């Protein structure tokens, strides 16, 4: 299955404030959505358990992303694509390239 990285951003029309971000990892039909961080983060999976995408609807810490089974090169995509204001504590430990 090929990765198809994308980022979709929703902003408040009046203030320009970032409302949510969706990180698309690969195309596919969502079979299961896992809620993390009291609903601030949603991880979508297909029927084979492959991560399809991650939606962030509020800021969270990098610990939340550590709870998601993320393989390379998805780590690099999230590390470079995540808006700084939506990730408290830089993406480093589990999302680092080293």
Secondary structure, DSSP 8 states (H G I E B T S, - for coil): -----EEEEEE-TTT--EEEEEEE-S-----EEEEEGGGTEEEEE-TTS-EEEEEESS-EEHHHHHTS---TTHHHHHHHHS-GGGEES-S-TTT---
